[in-house]
Structures are given as structure tokens and as C-alpha cells.
Amino acid sequence: MIKNWSTAEKIVESFYGETLDELLKTTKNLQYAGEWRFDLSSLNLAHISLVKKSTNKPLIFTCRKTAASSEIQYQAYKLAIAIGFEYIDMDFEEDQALLLSLKEEISKSSIQLILSYHNYTSTPEPAKLSDWINKTASFNSAHKKIVCLANDHTDLNTLIRIQKQNKNTICFAMGKYATTSRINSLLNGAPFAYIAYNSYQKTAEGQLSFEEFAQAYQQELAKKPMRLAVLGNPISHSKSPAIFKDFFQQHNIDGAYEKIELSSINDFDTLQEYHGFNITAPFKQSIIPFLHAVSDAVKNIGAVNTVYKKDGEYYGDNTDYLGIIQCLKQALPLEKIEGKKVLIIGAGGAARAAIYAALQLKCSVSIINRTPKKAQELSQLFKIDFFTKEQIDLKDFSIIINTVPRVFNLINPQQLNPHHLVLDAVYPQSAFSELEIEKAIRLIPGEQWLWYQAVASFNLFVQYGVGKK
């Protein structure tokens, strides 16, 4: 089974219901996030808390003035703020008085405000839409949503232009261009798009179901000159899409980068339309049989983190070790790295890359792992020393490279001292963070490793003309 998180995380399913049971069933089946149209539901204020408690997925609470009395609307939003909905959506034009009355409560809460603008007859000139955005500044909203009737391509291009120019906006059209504009909104920087929870409960013209939208969005991404993805399981936490988005902007590349969760590496054969991949756990080794050929680095490390397509075939390479080398070179002059004693913690794909990198830098390398047998296998393969946790003394090492989450089950943190340089592949929460101050160690965070290996990976994609006809 394949789950494309880059699609799922950008979709908000709008829903409403006639009964509480119907709504509770809906919230349990949301793909990622939902917008509850309270104004279209036949429920009362007492049900608001029950709906919110029924799911841990992000919910937007919306109650339009056209379908609810002013008092009900005020009480509903007040409850939504107090209960802890992630977002509330309010119409900036229609709800001015309500916004002012709730402004203090909103500012004191953790709720994020979405300010909406609706024009049901036309799409105003870009200058007028920009003026509206500027008028909302005093309310410190998380997102601004602009929805207009688009009568022609000029209107559609106006919304795309506003979307591109303004961060954290969501601009799309009503009318015959509704579907196209929703896709373009995402492609041009919108944080998410609204779709219908099901085909018979659409809250606006042009809304698609999840399956319809995902298919249409994927079709647009397939047109990109460079289409890449990171593969792993789990993968929702990956920061690679944000990094590659920066690369695309810096190099003026019309590219797409997605994060895809595979239940099995056998699903790789269904992803042939992509130009390249980054590979993460647990597929760095199991991907190899699916590739036409691999680099010398892969042959030595035994793991792949970069796959590029050339002449219709996929080739494997490894830039993890290049990221490590660059991290260490940034921390120490090369002449001070050579000959240093390096301890590698772990025995997976990242550890293999760390060993290879350290050997390339002419260091003396040792390994320790939770499962001694795996560490022994790597020590024999790379001709390095192997230690058990009972034998290890950190004072014997200058550089420590960690690749496992529960690292202090293997080493004693009290043995660390100011002479240690620690590269921790585990992010965003490194076990060494507090010791950076307490023991005065030098810590290289995993994000830095991630960045440098991504730069090397991107250079490979560009070198081999990935995605170019």
C-alpha cells in the first residue's frame, strides 16, 4: 500500500451532518484534517465539544452568518475557541463585529484564525485583493482565504498571482474554473486545499472528493520537469520536501518533491513516473534489487539513499557519507580529522555510511550496537574494531557518530567531555542536546547532516539531467 503524505497533508475535507452519530463517524474517517461546517449541520451548541473530542486530527470550525443567527454564531465560535479547535474560519467582511468581540479571546488562545473573503459575482482586480489582505493585518491571522467567481482565464490568473505573491494565502475560484484553481492554489504555495468529504455533501461548486482531488493533483505533478520523492516508513516527519523546495527556488526549477510511505518495497514498481527518489529507513538496502546499477559507494556501504533515472532506468547512489564528510570538515580542519578515533553507534544503513565516511577521512573506526552480531558483521566487512557496551570507554574516542534513537542504552553519557565532537543523526530531538551545555561537547545536529546529504543528492539529480527531456 502507498500513502502520499504530500497530498494527504495538504487536504482539508469539508463536512457537515444531520445527526451527531453521522458526524462522529465522519471525523473518525478523515484522511488528515477536516472543516466542520457547523452552520450547515442540524446540531446544537452542546454537540461542539463532542465532535472535537472524537478525533485528534486538525479541525477547522466554520459557522457562516447566512445560515446561523448572530447570537448562535457568537456562542458557537466562543465555544470552539474555548474547546481548542485548531482553527476557526471567519468571513472578514460579514463578521467584522463578531471578530472584534472575539479578538481578545482569540489572541489569548492557541487557536489559529483563518480570515475569509468571498465574492460571488466576480474576481476583483489584483490591487483590490491586495488591499483586502493589507486590511486584515491587525488581526494576526494564520491564513487568509480568498474565494471569488472566476468568469475567464484573466480572473483565474489574478487568483494565481495573488497566491504566488502572498505567503499563507489560499486563493481559489468558484464557477467553471473551481477545480483547476484549487489545484493551482496548491501548486503555487497554498498551505492546503478544501475538498468534499463525500460526493453528495459538497459545500461549494467545484469541490472534489479525496480520490478525485488526489488523482487530479497527481496528474498536474506528473507534468513537472523534475518530479522527485522521498520513500520510507514512517515518512510523515520528513523535512526533505522543504529542503528541496528551497533548492528548486534557488535554481529556478519547476519541480515537485513528495513524501511517500510504502508498506513494502515491492510497491516501488508502481512509481515509475518519478524522475528520482531519496530513500530512507527501512528501504535503503531492500531497494537495491530494483535498480539497474549502483555506484561504488553503494557497493562499499551496502545502502542506497539516492535513486535517479537515466535512459529510462533507475540507478542507485549514496550521499549520506558525503553529508557526514562535509559536516566533519565544517567542524574541524581536515588535518585534524585524519587519524582521529571515531565511534559509530548503530549498525543500519546510516551507520554503514558513517563507517565509510570515517574511513574515507583516514580515521580509526570502531563500532557498537544493541545487537552485537550485526556490529560484528560490519566490523569484519569494513575491517574495523567492535566493542560491547561493557567494554566501551568514551574517553578513548574524539568523534562520536550516533545513528540510533536510544543511544544512552549503549554508552554512558557521564563519560562525555569537552574534547568530544558528536554528530547525531537523530532529529529533531537529540539525546545529546542537554549535554552540549552540561558536558561542553561540540554537537553537530542531524538536520545539518540531512542538509549536506540533500545538497549532494540534488547535485546528482542535476548532474544526470533528471527530468529533462
KEDREN-487959 format. One line per 4 residues: number of its first residue (from 0); their letters; for each residue x, y, z of C-alpha. Coordinates in nm, 4 decimals. Example, Ala and Ser with C-alpha at 12.3 -4.5 7.8 and 13.67 -1.06 7.14 Angstrom:
BEGIN
0	AS	1.2300/-0.4500/0.7800  1.3670/-0.1060/0.7140
This chain:
BEGIN
0	MIKN	0.0000/0.0000/0.0000  0.1180/0.3520/-0.0847  0.0311/0.6718/0.1012  0.1346/1.0028/-0.0481
4	WSTA	0.1684/1.2322/0.2536  0.2405/1.5326/0.0320  -0.1148/1.5041/-0.0952  -0.2845/1.3949/0.2285
8	EKIV	-0.1257/1.6699/0.4420  -0.2492/1.9380/0.2044  -0.6135/1.8344/0.2038  -0.8932/1.9583/0.4293
12	ESFY	-1.2211/1.7689/0.3929  -1.5281/1.9882/0.4415  -1.8184/1.8103/0.6107  -2.1486/1.8580/0.7910
16	GETL	-2.4223/1.6275/0.9183  -2.7803/1.5860/1.0259  -2.7056/1.3780/1.3365  -2.4287/1.3509/1.5953
20	DELL	-2.3656/0.9855/1.5028  -2.3159/1.0835/1.1409  -2.0611/1.3498/1.2359  -1.8696/1.1238/1.4734
24	KTTK	-1.8397/0.8631/1.2010  -1.7091/1.1303/0.9631  -1.4398/1.2622/1.1981  -1.3050/0.9102/1.2502
28	NLQY	-1.2671/0.8621/0.8755  -1.0956/1.1901/0.7870  -0.7781/1.1445/0.5818  -0.5769/1.4165/0.7565
32	AGEW	-0.7771/1.7279/0.8528  -1.1359/1.8493/0.8310  -1.3523/2.1601/0.8174  -1.6748/2.1268/1.0121
36	RFDL	-1.9477/2.3478/0.8680  -2.1452/2.3883/1.1893  -2.3820/2.6298/1.0142  -2.4908/2.3556/0.7710
40	SSLN	-2.5319/2.0889/1.0414  -2.8524/2.0171/1.2301  -2.6823/2.0173/1.5687  -2.6804/2.2410/1.8728
44	LAHI	-2.4074/2.4069/2.0794  -2.3826/2.1127/2.3199  -2.2540/1.8925/2.0380  -1.9495/2.1077/1.9577
48	SLVK	-1.7347/1.9610/2.2333  -1.8342/1.6025/2.1471  -1.7326/1.6443/1.7833  -1.3943/1.7946/1.8752
52	KSTN	-1.3189/1.5178/2.1263  -1.3989/1.2485/1.8693  -1.0740/1.2973/1.6744  -0.7126/1.4032/1.7214
56	KPLI	-0.6929/1.5246/1.3627  -0.6823/1.9013/1.2988  -1.0269/2.0596/1.2653  -1.1378/2.3950/1.1243
60	FTCR	-1.4595/2.5277/1.2798  -1.6772/2.7351/1.0446  -2.0140/2.8964/1.1147  -2.1303/3.1363/0.8439
64	KTAA	-2.3668/3.4211/0.9290  -2.6004/3.3408/0.6385  -2.7058/3.0121/0.7990  -2.6990/3.0978/1.1701
68	SSEI	-2.8308/3.3767/1.3908  -2.5803/3.6302/1.5254  -2.6184/3.5021/1.8820  -2.5760/3.1349/1.7832
72	QYQA	-2.2756/3.2289/1.5701  -2.1128/3.4193/1.8590  -2.1714/3.1395/2.1109  -2.0542/2.8739/1.8635
76	YKLA	-1.7225/3.0454/1.7904  -1.6693/3.1229/2.1578  -1.7117/2.7542/2.2406  -1.4850/2.6463/1.9548
80	IAIG	-1.2094/2.8729/2.0886  -1.2523/2.7505/2.4473  -1.2670/2.3807/2.3488  -0.9480/2.4023/2.1462
84	FEYI	-1.0263/2.3635/1.7775  -0.7071/2.4041/1.5790  -0.8612/2.6684/1.3504  -1.1658/2.8896/1.3164
88	DMDF	-1.2664/3.0350/0.9788  -1.4406/3.3741/0.9839  -1.5554/3.5969/0.6990  -1.3694/3.9272/0.7313
92	EEDQ	-1.6428/4.1290/0.5608  -1.9527/3.9660/0.7102  -1.8179/3.9002/1.0605  -1.6460/4.2320/1.1406
96	ALLL	-1.8410/4.2929/1.4627  -1.8003/3.9307/1.5700  -1.4268/3.9406/1.5015  -1.3855/4.2489/1.7187
100	SLKE	-1.5855/4.0987/2.0047  -1.3759/3.7792/1.9996  -1.0390/3.9361/1.9169  -0.9047/3.9237/2.2729
104	EISK	-1.0173/3.5643/2.3300  -0.8576/3.4579/2.0029  -0.5290/3.6292/2.0901  -0.5141/3.4584/2.4321
108	SSIQ	-0.5806/3.1117/2.2881  -0.3719/2.8754/2.0757  -0.6351/2.8709/1.8023  -0.5313/2.9777/1.4530
112	LILS	-0.7524/3.2230/1.2688  -0.8432/3.1907/0.9012  -0.9858/3.5139/0.7583  -1.2033/3.4649/0.4509
116	YHNY	-1.3102/3.6859/0.1642  -1.5927/3.5775/-0.0663  -1.7079/3.7417/-0.3889  -1.9935/3.5551/-0.5535
120	TSTP	-2.0209/3.7755/-0.8669  -1.6687/3.8468/-0.9910  -1.2944/3.8471/-0.9241  -1.1716/4.1965/-0.8254
124	EPAK	-0.8546/4.3499/-0.9689  -0.5275/4.2347/-0.8065  -0.4811/4.5739/-0.6379  -0.8177/4.5455/-0.4616
128	LSDW	-0.7420/4.1936/-0.3378  -0.4029/4.3109/-0.2132  -0.5756/4.5968/-0.0296  -0.8060/4.3436/0.1384
132	INKT	-0.5062/4.1393/0.2535  -0.3455/4.4532/0.3976  -0.6658/4.5429/0.5841  -0.6591/4.2106/0.7698
136	ASFN	-0.3090/4.2676/0.9108  -0.4253/4.3864/1.2550  -0.5966/4.0544/1.3259  -0.2777/3.8448/1.3023
140	SAHK	-0.4428/3.5594/1.1141  -0.2611/3.2356/1.0363  -0.4102/3.2155/0.6862  -0.6152/3.4299/0.4512
144	KIVC	-0.8644/3.2631/0.2200  -0.9850/3.4361/-0.0972  -1.2693/3.2766/-0.2920  -1.4107/3.4546/-0.5986
148	LAND	-1.6245/3.3773/-0.9008  -1.3868/3.3433/-1.1965  -1.5532/3.4242/-1.5270  -1.2496/3.3803/-1.7526
152	HTDL	-0.8780/3.2996/-1.7601  -0.7907/3.6547/-1.6606  -0.9757/3.6043/-1.3322  -0.8065/3.2692/-1.2829
156	NTLI	-0.4627/3.4241/-1.3403  -0.5443/3.7032/-1.0944  -0.6042/3.4480/-0.8193  -0.2840/3.2599/-0.9107
160	RIQK	-0.0894/3.5876/-0.8992  -0.2240/3.6791/-0.5554  -0.1494/3.3244/-0.4356  0.2133/3.3465/-0.5505
164	QNKN	0.2697/3.6918/-0.4027  0.1271/3.6307/-0.0558  0.2500/3.3720/0.1887  -0.0111/3.1715/0.3835
168	TICF	-0.2935/3.2568/0.1483  -0.5448/3.0159/-0.0050  -0.6858/3.1549/-0.3315  -0.9295/2.9653/-0.5493
172	AMGK	-1.2299/3.0202/-0.7696  -1.5983/2.9431/-0.7800  -1.7627/2.8584/-1.1111  -1.6289/2.6639/-1.4077
176	YATT	-1.2664/2.7140/-1.3040  -1.3219/2.5911/-0.9489  -1.1409/2.2599/-0.9826  -0.8483/2.3985/-1.1849
180	SRIN	-0.7995/2.6849/-0.9401  -0.7909/2.4557/-0.6375  -0.5122/2.2528/-0.7965  -0.3235/2.5683/-0.8964
184	SLLN	-0.3655/2.7097/-0.5484  -0.1703/2.4181/-0.4013  0.0911/2.4186/-0.6747  0.1581/2.7860/-0.6101
188	GAPF	0.2062/2.7741/-0.2353  -0.1283/2.7367/-0.0594  -0.0892/2.5516/0.2735  -0.3884/2.3317/0.1960
192	AYIA	-0.6918/2.2869/-0.0297  -1.0570/2.2276/0.0577  -1.2335/1.9202/-0.0774  -1.5637/1.7483/-0.0050
196	YNSY	-1.5752/1.4650/0.2479  -1.8032/1.2820/0.0069  -1.9503/1.3479/-0.3372  -2.3049/1.4213/-0.2121
200	QKTA	-2.2080/1.6727/0.0582  -2.0183/1.9368/-0.1366  -2.0156/2.2739/0.0390  -1.9096/2.4687/-0.2724
204	EGQL	-1.9184/2.4347/-0.6501  -1.6101/2.2641/-0.7910  -1.5223/2.0702/-0.4769  -1.3910/1.7207/-0.5411
208	SFEE	-1.3840/1.4117/-0.3220  -1.0481/1.2992/-0.1791  -0.9956/1.0408/-0.4525  -1.0938/1.2836/-0.7299
212	FAQA	-0.8698/1.5595/-0.5963  -0.5719/1.3315/-0.5326  -0.5948/1.1977/-0.8877  -0.6218/1.5460/-1.0418
216	YQQE	-0.3360/1.6790/-0.8252  -0.1107/1.3857/-0.9168  -0.1833/1.4423/-1.2851  -0.0617/1.8016/-1.2534
220	LAKK	0.2510/1.6985/-1.0626  0.3285/1.4457/-1.3372  0.3722/1.7387/-1.5788  0.6605/1.8839/-1.3750
224	PMRL	1.0042/1.8812/-1.5470  1.1557/1.7429/-1.2257  0.9410/1.5205/-1.0063  1.1077/1.3684/-0.7012
228	AVLG	1.0009/1.1970/-0.3791  1.1375/1.0586/-0.0546  1.0385/0.6982/0.0221  1.0232/0.5480/0.3704
232	NPIS	0.8062/0.4178/0.6535  0.7234/0.6197/0.8547  0.7755/0.9280/0.6401  0.5285/1.1977/0.7546
236	HSKS	0.8005/1.3658/0.9664  1.0443/1.4125/0.6768  1.1900/1.7587/0.6201  1.3186/1.6746/0.2726
240	PAIF	1.0273/1.8390/0.0832  1.1008/2.1747/0.2483  1.4722/2.1461/0.1704  1.4134/2.0597/-0.1947
244	KDFF	1.1570/2.3367/-0.2283  1.4408/2.5765/-0.1389  1.6680/2.4089/-0.3944  1.4042/2.4435/-0.6672
248	QQHN	1.3563/2.8134/-0.5914  1.7304/2.8841/-0.5756  1.7925/2.7163/-0.9128  1.4687/2.8320/-1.0797
252	IDGA	1.3483/2.4741/-1.1345  0.9805/2.3954/-1.1838  0.9911/2.0866/-0.9652  0.7804/1.8830/-0.7259
256	YEKI	0.9044/1.6868/-0.4244  0.6712/1.4491/-0.2406  0.6934/1.2192/0.0601  0.5574/0.8704/0.0052
260	ELSS	0.5034/0.5992/0.2641  0.5403/0.2429/0.1347  0.4131/-0.0612/0.3221  0.6541/-0.2759/0.1183
264	INDF	0.9471/-0.2042/-0.1136  0.7617/-0.4158/-0.3713  0.5396/-0.1095/-0.4240  0.8388/0.0674/-0.5822
268	DTLQ	0.7493/-0.0717/-0.9244  0.4283/0.1353/-0.9243  0.6229/0.4646/-0.9038  0.7865/0.4594/-1.2457
272	EYHG	0.6633/0.8092/-1.3419  0.9036/0.9747/-1.0941  1.2413/1.1079/-1.2067  1.4232/1.0325/-0.8825
276	FNIT	1.3981/0.9470/-0.5154  1.5624/0.9856/-0.1809  1.5447/0.6628/0.0174  1.5218/0.6417/0.3950
280	APFK	1.4576/0.3695/0.6539  1.3727/0.0875/0.6206  1.4353/0.0657/0.2440  1.7991/0.1721/0.1993
284	QSII	1.9137/-0.1845/0.1421  1.5984/-0.3557/0.0125  1.5737/-0.1056/-0.2774  1.8959/-0.2350/-0.4378
288	PFLH	1.7471/-0.5341/-0.6305  1.5030/-0.2947/-0.8020  1.7841/-0.0830/-0.9531  1.9637/-0.1217/-1.2863
292	AVSD	2.3051/-0.0438/-1.1337  2.4607/0.1147/-0.8241  2.7674/0.3306/-0.7556  3.0941/0.2162/-0.5984
296	AVKN	2.9888/0.3974/-0.2797  2.6745/0.1823/-0.2610  2.8778/-0.1340/-0.3228  3.1006/-0.0445/-0.0285
300	IGAV	2.8303/0.0871/0.2049  2.5608/-0.1624/0.1075  2.2863/0.1016/0.1229  2.1192/0.3491/-0.1156
304	NTVY	1.9786/0.6900/-0.0285  1.9545/0.8446/-0.3771  1.7922/0.6987/-0.6887  1.7941/0.8793/-1.0243
308	KKDG	1.6507/0.7862/-1.3614  1.8808/0.7743/-1.6639  1.7783/0.6481/-2.0077  1.4628/0.5003/-1.8568
312	EYYG	1.6454/0.3012/-1.5874  1.6888/0.3692/-1.2154  2.0409/0.3937/-1.0695  2.1364/0.3968/-0.7022
316	DNTD	2.3906/0.6080/-0.5165  2.4668/0.7104/-0.1592  2.5196/1.0697/-0.0456  2.4809/1.0012/0.3281
320	YLGI	2.8559/0.9549/0.3610  2.9188/1.2800/0.1702  2.6920/1.4602/0.4175  2.8951/1.3202/0.7075
324	IQCL	3.2256/1.4181/0.5499  3.1005/1.7713/0.4910  2.9687/1.8014/0.8493  3.3053/1.6953/0.9943
328	KQAL	3.5007/1.9211/0.7592  3.2871/2.2151/0.8690  3.3639/2.1354/1.2338  3.7372/2.0554/1.2046
332	PLEK	4.0212/2.1187/0.9606  4.0932/1.8072/0.7526  4.4399/1.7634/0.9044  4.2795/1.7454/1.2491
336	IEGK	4.0312/1.4772/1.1384  4.2812/1.2311/0.9917  4.3907/0.9681/1.2443  4.1163/1.0552/1.4947
340	KVLI	3.9433/0.7702/1.6768  3.5787/0.7558/1.5739  3.2997/0.5580/1.7450  2.9991/0.4642/1.5315
344	IGAG	2.6823/0.3810/1.7287  2.4381/0.1595/1.5373  2.4588/-0.0907/1.2527  2.1938/0.0150/0.9998
348	GAAR	2.2228/0.1953/0.6665  2.3188/0.5277/0.8262  2.5872/0.3578/1.0357  2.7311/0.1925/0.7246
352	AAIY	2.7561/0.5343/0.5588  2.9196/0.6764/0.8727  3.1834/0.3999/0.8745  3.2576/0.4539/0.5053
356	AALQ	3.2844/0.8311/0.5547  3.5204/0.7978/0.8519  3.7427/0.5552/0.6608  3.7499/0.7944/0.3640
360	LKCS	3.8795/1.0580/0.6074  4.1523/0.8138/0.7237  4.0166/0.7818/1.0763  4.0500/0.4877/1.3147
364	VSII	3.6962/0.3475/1.3377  3.5137/0.1350/1.5985  3.1504/0.0251/1.6215  2.8991/-0.0555/1.8948
368	NRTP	2.5389/-0.1735/1.8519  2.2429/-0.3013/2.0521  2.2653/-0.6308/1.8634  2.6338/-0.7373/1.8866
372	KKAQ	2.6054/-0.9810/1.5969  2.5249/-0.7019/1.3482  2.8115/-0.4898/1.4778  3.0487/-0.7858/1.4435
376	ELSQ	2.9377/-0.8387/1.0836  3.0143/-0.4762/0.9979  3.3457/-0.4867/1.1843  3.4510/-0.7833/0.9693
380	LFKI	3.3163/-0.6269/0.6477  3.4925/-0.2936/0.6960  3.7864/-0.4290/0.8987  3.7186/-0.2051/1.1986
384	DFFT	3.7095/-0.2651/1.5749  3.3988/-0.3865/1.7542  3.3045/-0.3222/2.1176  3.0255/-0.4253/2.3520
388	KEQI	2.8676/-0.1652/2.5797  3.0536/-0.3190/2.8758  3.3886/-0.2638/2.7023  3.3379/0.0858/2.5715
392	DLKD	3.5059/0.3919/2.7253  3.4234/0.7185/2.5502  3.7466/0.8773/2.6687  3.9222/0.6677/2.4034
396	FSII	3.7403/0.8499/2.1200  3.7464/1.2023/1.9783  3.4496/1.1778/1.7409  3.1180/1.0016/1.8078
400	INTV	2.8624/0.9427/1.5311  2.5254/0.8256/1.6594  2.2583/0.6660/1.4370  2.0197/0.5143/1.6960
404	PRVF	1.7373/0.6769/1.8990  1.8042/0.5266/2.2472  2.1743/0.5910/2.2453  2.2289/0.6022/2.6226
408	NLIN	2.1327/0.2367/2.6480  2.4683/0.1727/2.4790  2.7013/0.4423/2.6116  2.7467/0.6244/2.9426
412	PQQL	2.6802/0.9984/2.8895  2.8833/1.0794/3.2003  3.1964/0.9772/3.0071  3.1485/1.2639/2.7615
416	NPHH	3.3829/1.5607/2.7909  3.4634/1.8920/2.6137  3.7038/1.7145/2.3758  3.4214/1.5162/2.2137
420	LVLD	3.2726/1.6076/1.8760  2.9319/1.4381/1.8419  2.7394/1.4024/1.5161  2.3866/1.2858/1.5995
424	AVYP	2.1776/1.1579/1.3075  1.8655/1.1505/1.5261  1.6491/1.4605/1.4871  1.4599/1.6753/1.5782
428	QSAF	1.5193/1.5805/1.9432  1.8796/1.4802/2.0036  1.9588/1.2966/2.3273  2.2847/1.4947/2.3330
432	SELE	2.1230/1.8414/2.3340  2.1329/1.8965/2.7111  2.4867/1.7550/2.7298  2.6051/2.0169/2.4832
436	IEKA	2.5892/2.2613/2.7753  2.6345/2.0250/3.0710  2.9432/1.8462/2.9314  3.0512/2.1220/2.6899
440	IRLI	3.0614/1.8787/2.3980  3.0508/2.0010/2.0391  2.7269/1.8796/1.8819  2.6525/1.8587/1.5101
444	PGEQ	2.2722/1.8205/1.4783  2.1115/1.5671/1.2467  1.9490/1.8476/1.0469  2.2957/1.9555/0.9318
448	WLWY	2.3739/1.6039/0.8117  2.0345/1.5953/0.6395  2.1091/1.9244/0.4648  2.4525/1.8283/0.3335
452	QAVA	2.3445/1.4870/0.2061  2.0449/1.6558/0.0377  2.2753/1.9054/-0.1362  2.4862/1.6174/-0.2668
456	SFNL	2.1724/1.4298/-0.3717  2.0325/1.7344/-0.5535  2.3642/1.7778/-0.7354  2.3339/1.4186/-0.8578
460	FVQY	1.9831/1.4838/-0.9919  2.1067/1.7920/-1.1759  2.4271/1.6204/-1.2984  2.2329/1.3410/-1.4652
464	GVGK	1.9707/1.5743/-1.6074  1.6907/1.4175/-1.4070  1.3518/1.5083/-1.5520  1.4891/1.6806/-1.8630
468	K	1.3604/1.5625/-2.1985
